[in-house]
Amino acid sequence: MAARPSGTVTFLFTDIEGSTLLWEADQKKMRSALEQHDRLVRDAVESRGGYVFSTAGDAFSVAFQTATSAIDAALSSQLALQRAEWGDLGRLKVRMTLHTGTAQERDGNYFGPTLNRTARILSVAGGDEVLVSSATQTQVDGDLPAGVVLIDIGEFRLKDLGRSDRVFYLQHPDLIETTFDPDEARRIRGYKVIEKIGEGGFGVVYRARQEGVEREVAIKAIRPEYANDPRFIRRFDGEAQLVARLEHPFIVPLYDYWREPNGAYLVMRWLRGGNLQSALRRGPWSLAASTRLFRQIGDALAVAHRSGVIHRDLKPANILLDDEGNAYLSDFGIARDLAAAVQLEALDDSIDWPAYASPEQLTDQADSKRSDIYSLGLVLYEMLTGRYPFGQSRPSELLGLQVEARVPETDDLAPGVAAIIERATARDPADRYSDVETLLDDLERRPDRQSRQSRPWLLRLRGTPTRASRLSSRPTPAISSEETY
């Protein structure tokens, strides 16, 4: 057995992806597979000077005196595991991570921040992956085993650790190369994907079931090219925590969130009524129905603003409906503002254009709650007219219209409502409503409201199915469960 490393030590942590499910599927086969796994890992690490100081279940914790030997051992272990025969159980997918730091010891055991950081990096790895910390990468720079390349996959802010860490993915021609696979990631995290319900250049949306509690959820899987961007990394955890703390009956709760090398993930409540974007395909809504929905969304947005949270991506697709026609605000722009910035640099007509963004968001100026108010005004315009105010222009043309043009006048809007929309969508943020509450109050007290209330036939939903009587003016929820980016 190798001598116990001390001083500056490189730690290798490993475990098997989805091992609990494998044990539950067939304990006898899993026990046999685990014996082979342990033998392959131990032989690879000990033959390269590794000191195995802990094994628990399917996990190995190994210490090396040099980072180069640790890299070599991790590579050899993965190659042996990937080439082995595993029978009916299927190939075991093992994840590994390496981190270098000062080894603290007490009563013959390692402990302290270096081990904690190694474990946290392992938590973001996927099966078949070897992740390497920046500290280890620095140690082996220029002294890697033949064929090994360390791919920089970005900076990660790891849970319960104050300092973020740049992480590298170990690539070798003979290793199985992992790809962006949100379905696989969901199995690791305890969610079983039921169906894909939306996809765009920014990411994928799934309906899934949380195992154990059997709760249906919606999962947003953000693609790694955005999730690993340093601008995204700096903001993700902090903003996700803010949104997760928001409490309002008409805000879709954020149940969970995390980042991995394969992407970033947001888990939210699943609503069966579809979204406002789908519902508007049936035509415009009546003023009464629009006002009811607008009040629900406006109240939710006001709570967010008072908590210091700006939505940044307010649009019909992010207003969800339940089976009773109630509206819920979802998809706070935790990441979308970053994607929009990246896309604006390209200005490609094929991109998923931020069509409801305010002029200041599109010109890289500071956004604020008045940016959300601008987007809210565009949503109200579309609800009442059935049309997006700037038409079907290409993204390169929309940029000029959104930044320079005013929302077009139309006879479809009552004068009082038109004035509210005009103020909400003023090009200069200083000319807009200062807060959502004032906008909602103006909508309730508009001059034309009394005359319209005296003519109930005007309350019928235009283009939207209603009940046989006029006892309810709420919109019928959309049948589609579509959700897009």
Secondary structure, 3 states (H helix, E strand, C coil): CCCCCCCEEEEEEEEECCHHHHHHHCHHHHHHHHHHHHHHHHHHHHCCCCEEEEEECCEEEEEECCHHHHHHHHHHHHHHHHHCCCHHHCCCCEEEEEEEEECEEECCEEECHHHHHHHHHHHCCCCCCEEEEHHHHHHHCCCCCCCCEEEEEEEECCCCCCCCEEEEEEECCCCCCCCCCHHHHHHHCCEEEEEEEEECCCEEEEEEEECCCCEEEEEEEECHHHHCCHHHHHHHHHHHHHHHCCCCCCECCEEEEEEECCEEEEEEECCCCCEHHHHHHHCCCCHHHHHHHHHHHHHHHHHHHHCCCCCCCCCHHHEEECCCCCEEECCCCCCHHHHHHHHHHHCCCCCCCCCCCCHHHHCCCCCCHHHHHHHHHHHHHHHHHCCCCCCCCCHHHHHHHHHHCCCCCCCCCCHHHHHHHHHHCCCCHHHCCCCHHHHHHHHHCCCCHHHHHCCHHHHCCCCCCCCCCCCCCCCCCCCCCCCCC
